[in-house]
Amino acid sequence: MKPTILIGIALIILGIVALAYQGITYTTREKIVDIGPLQATAEKEKTVPLPPLLGGLALAGGVVLVVVGSKKS
């Protein structure tokens, strides 16, 4: 396969995933108390939002790359 088509397929997949999940969530540990041998930590979830526009652009760009790559026979 041509590199243009492969990049287009990857962009289509990334666009669909971005539209489906709307963000990436991850967990961090933060120290709350640190007094000598006594330690307390808390797990906090943080989310990095992915705007739907980003997913749509990736999807549209992928479709364009696949079409252009298939016409350049």
C-alpha positions as CSV (number, residue, x, y, z in Angstrom):
1,M,0.0,0.0,0.0
2,K,1.0,3.6,-0.6
3,P,2.1,5.7,2.4
4,T,-0.6,8.2,1.6
5,I,-3.4,5.6,2.0
6,L,-1.9,4.3,5.2
7,I,-1.7,7.7,6.8
8,G,-5.3,8.4,5.6
9,I,-6.5,5.1,7.3
10,A,-4.6,6.0,10.5
11,L,-6.3,9.5,10.5
12,I,-9.7,8.0,9.9
13,I,-9.2,5.6,12.9
14,L,-7.9,8.4,15.1
15,G,-10.8,10.7,14.1
16,I,-13.4,8.0,15.0
17,V,-11.8,7.3,18.3
18,A,-11.6,11.1,19.1
19,L,-15.3,11.5,18.3
20,A,-16.3,8.5,20.3
21,Y,-14.3,9.2,23.5
22,Q,-14.3,13.0,23.7
23,G,-11.2,13.0,25.9
24,I,-8.4,11.1,27.5
25,T,-8.7,10.3,31.2
26,Y,-5.7,9.4,33.4
27,T,-5.0,9.0,37.1
28,T,-2.3,10.7,39.2
29,R,-1.2,10.2,42.8
30,E,-0.7,13.2,44.9
31,K,0.8,13.4,48.4
32,I,-1.6,14.9,50.9
33,V,0.3,14.5,54.1
34,D,3.9,13.7,54.7
35,I,4.8,13.9,58.4
36,G,7.7,11.7,59.3
37,P,6.7,8.0,58.8
38,L,3.1,9.0,58.2
39,Q,2.2,9.5,54.6
40,A,-1.2,9.9,52.8
41,T,-1.8,10.0,49.1
42,A,-4.8,10.5,47.0
43,E,-5.6,9.4,43.5
44,K,-7.1,12.0,41.3
45,E,-8.5,11.5,37.8
46,K,-7.7,14.2,35.2
47,T,-9.2,14.5,31.8
48,V,-7.6,16.0,28.6
49,P,-10.6,17.1,26.5
50,L,-10.6,16.4,22.8
51,P,-12.8,18.8,20.9
52,P,-15.2,17.2,18.4
53,L,-13.8,19.6,15.7
54,L,-10.4,17.9,16.1
55,G,-11.9,14.4,15.5
56,G,-13.9,15.7,12.6
57,L,-10.9,17.3,11.0
58,A,-8.8,14.1,11.4
59,L,-11.7,12.0,9.9
60,A,-12.1,14.4,6.9
61,G,-8.4,14.6,6.3
62,G,-8.1,10.8,6.4
63,V,-10.9,10.4,3.8
64,V,-9.2,13.0,1.6
65,L,-5.8,11.3,1.8
66,V,-7.4,7.9,1.0
67,V,-9.2,9.3,-2.0
68,V,-6.2,11.1,-3.3
69,G,-3.9,8.1,-2.7
70,S,-6.2,5.8,-4.6
71,K,-6.6,8.1,-7.6
72,K,-2.8,8.4,-8.0
73,S,-2.4,5.0,-9.6
